Structures are given as C-alpha cells and as structure tokens.
Amino acid sequence: MGKKGTPHRKWSKEEKLRLIRLHLDEHNSIREIERKYGVGHSLVSAWVKRYLEDGE
C-alpha cells in the first residue's frame, strides 16, 4: 500500500535501477531515497532485494 494521499505511480525500469544504485553504490539510506523521491520504504527494499537476488 502506498502513502496515504499520494497517487499510484508506475516506476520505469531505469528509474528503479537509478534508485537501487543510489542505495548500493552511493550508500544513500532507503529512508533518504524514500523522502527525496516519494517512493515507499518497502517498495525500495523489495527492488533492492530483487536486484541482489536476480541482477538487472
């Protein structure tokens, strides 16, 4: 479930990868990414987990 009051947003593969790289390569916390880009914490966590398990 998304944040209350925010519209559902479709993230492109490129956008997801950019946010994953911010976390893994540039050591931004998931919380920082959540606040800066308005994406839910659990969503970013799921993308990172999937990336680490399956690659790009």
C-alpha distance matrix in Angstrom:
0.0 3.8 6.8 8.4 11.2 10.5 10.9 9.3 11.7 13.4 14.9 18.4 19.9 22.1 19.5 17.6 21.0 22.0 19.2 19.9 23.5 23.0 21.7 24.2 27.3 27.2 25.7 23.1 20.7 17.0 16.7 19.2 17.4 14.2 16.4 18.7 16.5 13.4 11.1 8.6 10.7 9.2 9.3 12.9 13.8 13.0 15.1 17.8 18.1 18.4 20.9 22.9 23.1 23.8 25.0 24.4
3.8 0.0 3.8 6.3 8.5 7.1 8.1 7.1 9.3 11.7 13.1 16.8 18.7 20.4 17.4 16.0 19.6 20.0 17.2 18.5 22.0 21.0 20.1 23.1 25.8 25.3 24.0 21.1 19.0 15.4 14.8 16.8 14.9 11.5 13.3 15.4 13.2 9.9 8.2 6.4 9.5 9.3 8.9 11.8 13.7 13.6 14.9 17.5 18.6 19.0 20.9 23.2 23.9 24.5 25.0 24.1
6.8 3.8 0.0 3.8 6.3 5.7 8.4 9.0 11.1 14.1 15.2 19.0 21.0 22.2 18.9 17.8 21.3 21.1 18.0 19.8 22.9 21.4 20.6 23.8 26.3 25.3 23.9 20.7 18.5 15.2 13.7 15.5 14.4 10.7 11.5 14.0 12.5 8.8 8.4 6.9 9.8 10.9 11.1 13.3 15.2 15.9 17.2 19.3 20.7 21.6 23.2 25.2 26.4 27.2 27.5 26.5
8.4 6.3 3.8 0.0 3.8 5.7 8.5 10.1 12.9 16.3 17.9 21.7 24.1 25.3 22.0 21.2 24.8 24.5 21.6 23.5 26.6 25.0 24.3 27.6 30.0 28.9 27.5 24.1 21.9 18.9 17.0 18.7 17.8 14.1 14.3 16.8 15.5 11.7 12.0 10.7 13.5 14.3 14.6 17.1 18.8 19.4 20.8 23.1 24.3 25.1 26.8 28.9 29.9 30.6 31.0 30.0
11.2 8.5 6.3 3.8 0.0 3.8 6.6 9.5 12.2 15.9 17.8 21.5 24.3 25.3 21.9 21.8 25.4 24.9 22.3 24.6 27.5 25.8 25.6 29.1 31.2 29.8 28.9 25.4 23.6 20.7 18.8 19.9 18.7 15.3 14.9 16.8 15.3 11.7 12.8 12.6 15.9 17.0 16.7 18.9 21.2 21.7 22.5 24.9 26.6 27.1 28.5 30.9 32.0 32.4 32.5 31.0
10.5 7.1 5.7 5.7 3.8 0.0 3.8 6.6 8.7 12.4 14.2 17.8 20.7 21.5 18.2 18.3 21.9 21.3 19.0 21.5 24.3 22.7 22.8 26.2 28.2 27.0 26.3 22.9 21.5 18.5 17.1 17.8 16.1 13.0 13.0 14.3 12.2 8.8 9.8 10.4 14.0 15.3 14.3 16.2 18.9 19.3 19.7 22.2 24.1 24.4 25.5 28.1 29.4 29.5 29.4 27.7
10.9 8.1 8.4 8.5 6.6 3.8 0.0 3.8 6.2 9.9 12.4 15.8 19.0 20.1 17.1 17.5 21.2 21.0 19.1 21.6 24.4 23.4 23.8 26.9 28.8 28.0 27.7 24.4 23.3 20.2 19.4 20.0 17.7 14.9 15.5 16.1 13.4 10.5 10.8 11.9 15.7 16.4 14.6 16.7 19.7 19.4 19.4 22.4 24.2 23.9 25.0 28.0 29.0 28.6 28.6 26.6
9.3 7.1 9.0 10.1 9.5 6.6 3.8 0.0 3.8 6.9 9.7 13.2 16.1 17.8 15.2 15.0 18.8 19.2 17.5 19.5 22.6 22.1 22.3 25.1 27.2 26.8 26.6 23.7 22.6 19.2 19.1 19.9 17.2 14.6 16.1 16.7 13.5 10.9 10.0 10.8 14.5 14.5 12.2 14.6 17.5 16.7 16.5 19.8 21.4 20.7 22.0 25.1 25.8 25.3 25.4 23.5
11.7 9.3 11.1 12.9 12.2 8.7 6.2 3.8 0.0 3.8 6.3 9.6 12.8 14.2 11.6 11.9 15.7 15.9 14.7 16.9 19.7 19.4 20.1 22.7 24.5 24.3 24.4 21.7 21.1 17.9 18.3 18.6 15.4 13.6 15.2 15.0 11.4 9.9 8.8 10.8 14.3 14.5 11.6 13.2 16.5 15.7 14.8 18.0 20.1 19.1 19.9 23.2 24.2 23.3 23.0 20.7
13.4 11.7 14.1 16.3 15.9 12.4 9.9 6.9 3.8 0.0 3.8 6.5 9.6 11.6 9.7 10.0 13.5 14.4 13.8 15.6 18.4 18.8 19.6 21.7 23.5 23.7 24.2 21.9 21.6 18.5 19.6 19.8 16.3 15.1 17.3 16.7 12.9 12.2 10.5 12.4 15.4 15.1 11.6 13.0 16.2 14.8 13.2 16.7 18.6 17.1 17.7 21.2 22.0 20.7 20.3 17.8
14.9 13.1 15.2 17.9 17.8 14.2 12.4 9.7 6.3 3.8 0.0 3.8 6.6 8.1 6.0 6.3 9.8 10.7 10.3 12.1 14.7 15.2 16.3 18.3 19.8 20.2 20.9 18.8 18.9 16.0 17.6 17.5 13.8 13.4 15.8 14.8 11.1 11.4 9.3 11.7 14.1 14.2 10.5 10.8 14.2 13.1 10.8 13.9 16.3 14.9 14.8 18.4 19.6 18.3 17.4 14.8
18.4 16.8 19.0 21.7 21.5 17.8 15.8 13.2 9.6 6.5 3.8 0.0 3.8 5.3 5.2 6.2 8.6 9.9 10.9 12.3 14.2 15.5 17.0 18.4 19.4 20.3 21.5 19.9 20.6 18.1 20.2 19.7 15.9 16.2 18.6 17.1 13.5 14.6 12.7 15.1 17.1 17.0 13.2 13.0 16.1 14.8 11.8 14.6 17.0 15.1 14.3 18.0 19.2 17.3 16.0 12.8
19.9 18.7 21.0 24.1 24.3 20.7 19.0 16.1 12.8 9.6 6.6 3.8 0.0 3.8 5.5 5.2 6.2 8.6 10.1 10.5 12.2 14.3 15.5 16.2 17.3 18.7 20.1 19.1 19.9 17.7 20.3 20.0 16.2 17.1 19.9 18.4 15.2 16.5 14.2 16.2 17.4 17.0 13.4 12.6 15.1 13.6 10.2 12.5 14.8 12.5 11.2 15.0 16.1 13.9 12.4 9.1
22.1 20.4 22.2 25.3 25.3 21.5 20.1 17.8 14.2 11.6 8.1 5.3 3.8 0.0 3.8 5.5 5.1 6.1 8.8 9.8 10.5 12.3 14.4 15.1 15.4 16.6 18.5 17.6 19.1 17.4 20.0 18.9 15.3 16.8 19.2 17.0 14.1 16.3 14.6 17.2 18.3 18.6 15.1 13.5 16.3 15.6 12.0 13.5 16.4 14.7 12.6 16.0 17.9 15.9 13.5 10.1
19.5 17.4 18.9 22.0 21.9 18.2 17.1 15.2 11.6 9.7 6.0 5.2 5.5 3.8 0.0 3.8 5.4 5.1 6.4 8.6 9.9 10.7 12.7 14.3 15.0 15.4 16.9 15.3 16.6 14.7 16.8 15.7 12.0 13.3 15.5 13.4 10.4 12.5 11.1 13.9 15.3 16.1 12.7 11.1 14.4 14.2 10.9 12.6 15.8 14.8 13.2 16.5 18.6 17.3 15.2 12.3
17.6 16.0 17.8 21.2 21.8 18.3 17.5 15.0 11.9 10.0 6.3 6.2 5.2 5.5 3.8 0.0 3.8 5.4 5.3 6.1 8.6 9.9 10.9 12.3 13.7 14.7 15.5 14.2 14.8 12.6 15.2 14.9 11.2 12.2 15.2 13.9 11.0 12.6 10.1 12.2 12.9 13.2 9.8 8.1 11.0 10.6 7.2 9.0 12.1 11.1 9.8 13.1 15.1 14.1 12.5 10.1
21.0 19.6 21.3 24.8 25.4 21.9 21.2 18.8 15.7 13.5 9.8 8.6 6.2 5.1 5.4 3.8 0.0 3.8 5.4 5.0 6.0 8.5 9.9 10.2 11.1 12.7 14.1 13.7 15.0 13.5 16.6 15.9 12.5 14.4 17.2 15.6 13.3 15.5 13.3 15.2 15.2 15.5 12.6 10.2 12.3 12.1 8.4 8.8 12.0 11.0 8.5 11.5 14.0 12.8 10.3 7.8
22.0 20.0 21.1 24.5 24.9 21.3 21.0 19.2 15.9 14.4 10.7 9.9 8.6 6.1 5.1 5.4 3.8 0.0 3.8 5.5 5.1 6.2 8.8 10.0 10.0 10.6 12.5 11.6 13.6 12.7 15.4 13.8 10.6 13.1 15.3 13.0 11.2 14.1 12.7 15.2 15.3 16.5 13.9 11.0 13.6 14.3 10.9 10.9 14.5 14.2 11.7 14.2 17.1 16.3 13.6 11.3
19.2 17.2 18.0 21.6 22.3 19.0 19.1 17.5 14.7 13.8 10.3 10.9 10.1 8.8 6.4 5.3 5.4 3.8 0.0 3.8 5.4 5.0 6.5 8.8 9.9 9.9 10.8 9.1 10.4 9.0 11.7 10.5 7.1 9.5 12.0 10.4 8.8 11.3 9.7 11.8 11.6 13.1 10.9 7.7 10.5 11.8 9.0 8.8 12.6 13.1 11.3 13.5 16.5 16.4 14.3 12.7
19.9 18.5 19.8 23.5 24.6 21.5 21.6 19.5 16.9 15.6 12.1 12.3 10.5 9.8 8.6 6.1 5.0 5.5 3.8 0.0 3.8 5.4 5.2 6.2 8.2 9.5 9.9 9.4 10.3 9.1 12.5 12.1 9.3 11.5 14.5 13.5 12.1 14.2 11.9 13.1 12.0 12.7 10.8 7.4 8.9 10.0 7.0 5.7 9.5 10.2 7.9 9.8 12.9 13.1 11.1 10.2
23.5 22.0 22.9 26.6 27.5 24.3 24.4 22.6 19.7 18.4 14.7 14.2 12.2 10.5 9.9 8.6 6.0 5.1 5.4 3.8 0.0 3.8 5.2 5.0 5.2 6.8 8.5 8.9 11.1 11.1 14.3 13.1 10.7 13.8 16.1 14.5 13.7 16.4 14.7 16.3 15.2 16.3 14.5 11.0 12.3 13.7 10.7 8.9 12.3 13.0 10.0 11.2 14.7 14.8 11.9 11.0
23.0 21.0 21.4 25.0 25.8 22.7 23.4 22.1 19.4 18.8 15.2 15.5 14.3 12.3 10.7 9.9 8.5 6.2 5.0 5.4 3.8 0.0 3.8 5.8 5.8 4.9 6.4 5.7 8.4 9.0 11.7 9.8 7.9 11.4 13.2 11.4 11.3 14.3 13.3 15.0 13.9 15.8 14.5 10.8 12.4 14.6 12.2 10.4 14.1 15.4 13.0 14.0 17.5 18.0 15.5 14.6
21.7 20.1 20.6 24.3 25.6 22.8 23.8 22.3 20.1 19.6 16.3 17.0 15.5 14.4 12.7 10.9 9.9 8.8 6.5 5.2 5.2 3.8 0.0 3.8 6.0 5.9 4.9 4.6 5.9 6.5 9.8 9.1 7.7 10.7 13.0 12.4 12.5 14.7 13.1 13.9 11.9 13.6 12.9 9.1 9.8 12.4 10.7 8.2 11.5 13.5 11.6 11.9 15.5 16.7 14.7 14.7
24.2 23.1 23.8 27.6 29.1 26.2 26.9 25.1 22.7 21.7 18.3 18.4 16.2 15.1 14.3 12.3 10.2 10.0 8.8 6.2 5.0 5.8 3.8 0.0 3.8 6.0 5.5 7.5 8.9 9.7 13.2 12.7 11.5 14.4 16.8 16.1 16.0 18.3 16.4 17.0 14.8 15.8 15.1 11.4 11.3 13.4 11.4 8.2 10.9 12.9 10.3 9.8 13.6 14.9 12.6 13.2
27.3 25.8 26.3 30.0 31.2 28.2 28.8 27.2 24.5 23.5 19.8 19.4 17.3 15.4 15.0 13.7 11.1 10.0 9.9 8.2 5.2 5.8 6.0 3.8 0.0 3.8 5.6 8.2 10.8 12.4 15.4 14.0 13.0 16.4 18.3 16.8 17.1 19.9 18.5 19.7 17.8 19.2 18.2 14.5 14.8 16.9 14.5 11.7 14.5 16.0 12.9 12.6 16.4 17.2 14.3 14.4
27.2 25.3 25.3 28.9 29.8 27.0 28.0 26.8 24.3 23.7 20.2 20.3 18.7 16.6 15.4 14.7 12.7 10.6 9.9 9.5 6.8 4.9 5.9 6.0 3.8 0.0 3.8 5.7 9.1 11.4 13.7 11.6 11.2 14.8 16.0 14.4 15.4 18.3 17.6 19.0 17.3 19.3 18.6 14.8 15.6 18.2 16.1 13.5 16.6 18.4 15.7 15.7 19.5 20.4 17.7 17.4
25.7 24.0 23.9 27.5 28.9 26.3 27.7 26.6 24.4 24.2 20.9 21.5 20.1 18.5 16.9 15.5 14.1 12.5 10.8 9.9 8.5 6.4 4.9 5.5 5.6 3.8 0.0 3.8 6.2 9.0 11.3 10.0 10.3 13.6 14.9 14.2 15.5 17.9 17.0 17.6 15.2 17.3 17.3 13.6 13.7 16.7 15.4 12.4 15.2 17.6 15.5 15.0 18.7 20.2 18.1 18.4
23.1 21.1 20.7 24.1 25.4 22.9 24.4 23.7 21.7 21.9 18.8 19.9 19.1 17.6 15.3 14.2 13.7 11.6 9.1 9.4 8.9 5.7 4.6 7.5 8.2 5.7 3.8 0.0 3.8 6.5 8.1 6.2 6.8 10.1 11.1 10.5 12.0 14.4 13.8 14.7 12.7 15.3 15.3 11.7 12.5 15.8 14.6 12.4 15.4 17.8 16.2 16.3 19.9 21.3 19.3 19.2
20.7 19.0 18.5 21.9 23.6 21.5 23.3 22.6 21.1 21.6 18.9 20.6 19.9 19.1 16.6 14.8 15.0 13.6 10.4 10.3 11.1 8.4 5.9 8.9 10.8 9.1 6.2 3.8 0.0 3.8 5.2 5.1 6.4 8.6 10.0 10.7 12.2 13.6 12.7 12.6 9.9 12.6 13.4 10.2 10.3 14.0 13.7 11.6 14.1 17.0 16.1 16.0 19.3 21.1 19.9 20.1
17.0 15.4 15.2 18.9 20.7 18.5 20.2 19.2 17.9 18.5 16.0 18.1 17.7 17.4 14.7 12.6 13.5 12.7 9.0 9.1 11.1 9.0 6.5 9.7 12.4 11.4 9.0 6.5 3.8 0.0 3.8 5.4 5.1 6.0 8.6 9.9 10.4 11.1 9.5 9.0 6.3 9.0 9.7 6.8 7.2 10.8 10.9 9.5 12.0 14.7 14.4 14.9 17.7 19.4 18.6 18.6
16.7 14.8 13.7 17.0 18.8 17.1 19.4 19.1 18.3 19.6 17.6 20.2 20.3 20.0 16.8 15.2 16.6 15.4 11.7 12.5 14.3 11.7 9.8 13.2 15.4 13.7 11.3 8.1 5.2 3.8 0.0 3.8 5.5 5.0 6.2 8.6 10.0 10.0 9.5 8.8 6.5 10.0 11.3 9.3 10.0 13.5 14.0 13.2 15.4 18.1 18.1 18.6 21.3 23.1 22.3 22.2
19.2 16.8 15.5 18.7 19.9 17.8 20.0 19.9 18.6 19.8 17.5 19.7 20.0 18.9 15.7 14.9 15.9 13.8 10.5 12.1 13.1 9.8 9.1 12.7 14.0 11.6 10.0 6.2 5.1 5.4 3.8 0.0 3.8 5.4 5.2 6.1 8.4 9.7 10.1 10.8 9.4 13.0 13.4 10.9 12.4 15.7 15.3 14.4 17.3 19.6 18.9 19.7 22.8 24.2 22.8 22.3
17.4 14.9 14.4 17.8 18.7 16.1 17.7 17.2 15.4 16.3 13.8 15.9 16.2 15.3 12.0 11.2 12.5 10.6 7.1 9.3 10.7 7.9 7.7 11.5 13.0 11.2 10.3 6.8 6.4 5.1 5.5 3.8 0.0 3.8 5.5 5.2 5.8 7.6 7.3 8.8 8.2 11.5 10.9 8.2 10.6 13.4 12.4 12.1 15.3 17.1 16.3 17.7 20.6 21.6 20.1 19.2
14.2 11.5 10.7 14.1 15.3 13.0 14.9 14.6 13.6 15.1 13.4 16.2 17.1 16.8 13.3 12.2 14.4 13.1 9.5 11.5 13.8 11.4 10.7 14.4 16.4 14.8 13.6 10.1 8.6 6.0 5.0 5.4 3.8 0.0 3.8 5.7 5.6 5.2 4.9 5.7 5.8 9.3 9.2 7.7 10.2 12.8 12.6 13.0 15.8 17.5 17.5 19.1 21.5 22.6 21.7 20.8
16.4 13.3 11.5 14.3 14.9 13.0 15.5 16.1 15.2 17.3 15.8 18.6 19.9 19.2 15.5 15.2 17.2 15.3 12.0 14.5 16.1 13.2 13.0 16.8 18.3 16.0 14.9 11.1 10.0 8.6 6.2 5.2 5.5 3.8 0.0 3.8 5.8 5.5 7.4 8.6 9.0 12.7 12.8 11.5 13.8 16.6 16.4 16.6 19.4 21.2 21.1 22.5 25.2 26.2 25.1 24.1
18.7 15.4 14.0 16.8 16.8 14.3 16.1 16.7 15.0 16.7 14.8 17.1 18.4 17.0 13.4 13.9 15.6 13.0 10.4 13.5 14.5 11.4 12.4 16.1 16.8 14.4 14.2 10.5 10.7 9.9 8.6 6.1 5.2 5.7 3.8 0.0 3.8 5.9 8.2 10.7 11.5 15.0 14.2 12.3 15.2 17.7 16.6 16.9 20.2 21.6 20.8 22.5 25.4 26.0 24.4 23.0
16.5 13.2 12.5 15.5 15.3 12.2 13.4 13.5 11.4 12.9 11.1 13.5 15.2 14.1 10.4 11.0 13.3 11.2 8.8 12.1 13.7 11.3 12.5 16.0 17.1 15.4 15.5 12.0 12.2 10.4 10.0 8.4 5.8 5.6 5.8 3.8 0.0 3.8 5.6 9.0 10.6 13.6 12.0 10.5 14.0 15.8 14.4 15.4 18.7 19.5 18.9 21.2 23.7 23.9 22.5 20.7
13.4 9.9 8.8 11.7 11.7 8.8 10.5 10.9 9.9 12.2 11.4 14.6 16.5 16.3 12.5 12.6 15.5 14.1 11.3 14.2 16.4 14.3 14.7 18.3 19.9 18.3 17.9 14.4 13.6 11.1 10.0 9.7 7.6 5.2 5.5 5.9 3.8 0.0 3.8 6.6 9.2 12.0 10.8 10.5 13.7 15.4 14.8 16.3 19.0 19.9 20.0 22.3 24.5 24.9 23.9 22.4
11.1 8.2 8.4 12.0 12.8 9.8 10.8 10.0 8.8 10.5 9.3 12.7 14.2 14.6 11.1 10.1 13.3 12.7 9.7 11.9 14.7 13.3 13.1 16.4 18.5 17.6 17.0 13.8 12.7 9.5 9.5 10.1 7.3 4.9 7.4 8.2 5.6 3.8 0.0 3.8 6.6 8.7 7.0 7.1 10.4 11.7 11.2 13.0 15.6 16.3 16.8 19.1 21.0 21.4 20.8 19.5
8.6 6.4 6.9 10.7 12.6 10.4 11.9 10.8 10.8 12.4 11.7 15.1 16.2 17.2 13.9 12.2 15.2 15.2 11.8 13.1 16.3 15.0 13.9 17.0 19.7 19.0 17.6 14.7 12.6 9.0 8.8 10.8 8.8 5.7 8.6 10.7 9.0 6.6 3.8 0.0 3.8 5.6 5.2 6.5 8.7 10.0 10.9 12.6 14.4 15.6 16.7 18.6 20.2 21.1 21.1 20.4
10.7 9.5 9.8 13.5 15.9 14.0 15.7 14.5 14.3 15.4 14.1 17.1 17.4 18.3 15.3 12.9 15.2 15.3 11.6 12.0 15.2 13.9 11.9 14.8 17.8 17.3 15.2 12.7 9.9 6.3 6.5 9.4 8.2 5.8 9.0 11.5 10.6 9.2 6.6 3.8 0.0 3.8 5.4 5.4 6.2 8.7 10.1 10.8 12.3 14.3 15.5 16.6 18.4 19.9 20.0 19.9
9.2 9.3 10.9 14.3 17.0 15.3 16.4 14.5 14.5 15.1 14.2 17.0 17.0 18.6 16.1 13.2 15.5 16.5 13.1 12.7 16.3 15.8 13.6 15.8 19.2 19.3 17.3 15.3 12.6 9.0 10.0 13.0 11.5 9.3 12.7 15.0 13.6 12.0 8.7 5.6 3.8 0.0 3.8 5.6 5.0 6.1 8.6 9.9 10.3 12.1 14.1 15.3 16.3 17.9 18.6 18.8
9.3 8.9 11.1 14.6 16.7 14.3 14.6 12.2 11.6 11.6 10.5 13.2 13.4 15.1 12.7 9.8 12.6 13.9 10.9 10.8 14.5 14.5 12.9 15.1 18.2 18.6 17.3 15.3 13.4 9.7 11.3 13.4 10.9 9.2 12.8 14.2 12.0 10.8 7.0 5.2 5.4 3.8 0.0 3.8 5.4 5.1 6.3 8.7 9.9 10.6 12.3 14.3 15.4 16.2 16.6 16.2
12.9 11.8 13.3 17.1 18.9 16.2 16.7 14.6 13.2 13.0 10.8 13.0 12.6 13.5 11.1 8.1 10.2 11.0 7.7 7.4 11.0 10.8 9.1 11.4 14.5 14.8 13.6 11.7 10.2 6.8 9.3 10.9 8.2 7.7 11.5 12.3 10.5 10.5 7.1 6.5 5.4 5.6 3.8 0.0 3.8 5.4 5.1 6.2 8.5 9.9 10.5 12.3 14.2 15.2 14.9 14.5
13.8 13.7 15.2 18.8 21.2 18.9 19.7 17.5 16.5 16.2 14.2 16.1 15.1 16.3 14.4 11.0 12.3 13.6 10.5 8.9 12.3 12.4 9.8 11.3 14.8 15.6 13.7 12.5 10.3 7.2 10.0 12.4 10.6 10.2 13.8 15.2 14.0 13.7 10.4 8.7 6.2 5.0 5.4 3.8 0.0 3.8 5.5 5.2 6.1 8.6 9.8 10.6 12.3 14.1 14.4 15.0
13.0 13.6 15.9 19.4 21.7 19.3 19.4 16.7 15.7 14.8 13.1 14.8 13.6 15.6 14.2 10.6 12.1 14.3 11.8 10.0 13.7 14.6 12.4 13.4 16.9 18.2 16.7 15.8 14.0 10.8 13.5 15.7 13.4 12.8 16.6 17.7 15.8 15.4 11.7 10.0 8.7 6.1 5.1 5.4 3.8 0.0 3.8 5.5 5.1 6.0 8.4 9.9 10.5 11.8 12.9 13.4
15.1 14.9 17.2 20.8 22.5 19.7 19.4 16.5 14.8 13.2 10.8 11.8 10.2 12.0 10.9 7.2 8.4 10.9 9.0 7.0 10.7 12.2 10.7 11.4 14.5 16.1 15.4 14.6 13.7 10.9 14.0 15.3 12.4 12.6 16.4 16.6 14.4 14.8 11.2 10.9 10.1 8.6 6.3 5.1 5.5 3.8 0.0 3.8 5.5 5.2 6.0 8.6 9.9 10.3 10.4 10.2
17.8 17.5 19.3 23.1 24.9 22.2 22.4 19.8 18.0 16.7 13.9 14.6 12.5 13.5 12.6 9.0 8.8 10.9 8.8 5.7 8.9 10.4 8.2 8.2 11.7 13.5 12.4 12.4 11.6 9.5 13.2 14.4 12.1 13.0 16.6 16.9 15.4 16.3 13.0 12.6 10.8 9.9 8.7 6.2 5.2 5.5 3.8 0.0 3.8 5.5 5.0 6.1 8.6 9.9 9.5 10.2
18.1 18.6 20.7 24.3 26.6 24.1 24.2 21.4 20.1 18.6 16.3 17.0 14.8 16.4 15.8 12.1 12.0 14.5 12.6 9.5 12.3 14.1 11.5 10.9 14.5 16.6 15.2 15.4 14.1 12.0 15.4 17.3 15.3 15.8 19.4 20.2 18.7 19.0 15.6 14.4 12.3 10.3 9.9 8.5 6.1 5.1 5.5 3.8 0.0 3.8 5.4 5.2 6.2 8.5 9.5 11.3
18.4 19.0 21.6 25.1 27.1 24.4 23.9 20.7 19.1 17.1 14.9 15.1 12.5 14.7 14.8 11.1 11.0 14.2 13.1 10.2 13.0 15.4 13.5 12.9 16.0 18.4 17.6 17.8 17.0 14.7 18.1 19.6 17.1 17.5 21.2 21.6 19.5 19.9 16.3 15.6 14.3 12.1 10.6 9.9 8.6 6.0 5.2 5.5 3.8 0.0 3.8 5.5 5.1 5.8 7.3 8.7
20.9 20.9 23.2 26.8 28.5 25.5 25.0 22.0 19.9 17.7 14.8 14.3 11.2 12.6 13.2 9.8 8.5 11.7 11.3 7.9 10.0 13.0 11.6 10.3 12.9 15.7 15.5 16.2 16.1 14.4 18.1 18.9 16.3 17.5 21.1 20.8 18.9 20.0 16.8 16.7 15.5 14.1 12.3 10.5 9.8 8.4 6.0 5.0 5.4 3.8 0.0 3.8 5.5 5.3 4.6 5.9
22.9 23.2 25.2 28.9 30.9 28.1 28.0 25.1 23.2 21.2 18.4 18.0 15.0 16.0 16.5 13.1 11.5 14.2 13.5 9.8 11.2 14.0 11.9 9.8 12.6 15.7 15.0 16.3 16.0 14.9 18.6 19.7 17.7 19.1 22.5 22.5 21.2 22.3 19.1 18.6 16.6 15.3 14.3 12.3 10.6 9.9 8.6 6.1 5.2 5.5 3.8 0.0 3.8 5.8 5.7 8.5
23.1 23.9 26.4 29.9 32.0 29.4 29.0 25.8 24.2 22.0 19.6 19.2 16.1 17.9 18.6 15.1 14.0 17.1 16.5 12.9 14.7 17.5 15.5 13.6 16.4 19.5 18.7 19.9 19.3 17.7 21.3 22.8 20.6 21.5 25.2 25.4 23.7 24.5 21.0 20.2 18.4 16.3 15.4 14.2 12.3 10.5 9.9 8.6 6.2 5.1 5.5 3.8 0.0 3.8 6.1 9.4
23.8 24.5 27.2 30.6 32.4 29.5 28.6 25.3 23.3 20.7 18.3 17.3 13.9 15.9 17.3 14.1 12.8 16.3 16.4 13.1 14.8 18.0 16.7 14.9 17.2 20.4 20.2 21.3 21.1 19.4 23.1 24.2 21.6 22.6 26.2 26.0 23.9 24.9 21.4 21.1 19.9 17.9 16.2 15.2 14.1 11.8 10.3 9.9 8.5 5.8 5.3 5.8 3.8 0.0 3.8 6.6
25.0 25.0 27.5 31.0 32.5 29.4 28.6 25.4 23.0 20.3 17.4 16.0 12.4 13.5 15.2 12.5 10.3 13.6 14.3 11.1 11.9 15.5 14.7 12.6 14.3 17.7 18.1 19.3 19.9 18.6 22.3 22.8 20.1 21.7 25.1 24.4 22.5 23.9 20.8 21.1 20.0 18.6 16.6 14.9 14.4 12.9 10.4 9.5 9.5 7.3 4.6 5.7 6.1 3.8 0.0 3.8
24.4 24.1 26.5 30.0 31.0 27.7 26.6 23.5 20.7 17.8 14.8 12.8 9.1 10.1 12.3 10.1 7.8 11.3 12.7 10.2 11.0 14.6 14.7 13.2 14.4 17.4 18.4 19.2 20.1 18.6 22.2 22.3 19.2 20.8 24.1 23.0 20.7 22.4 19.5 20.4 19.9 18.8 16.2 14.5 15.0 13.4 10.2 10.2 11.3 8.7 5.9 8.5 9.4 6.6 3.8 0.0
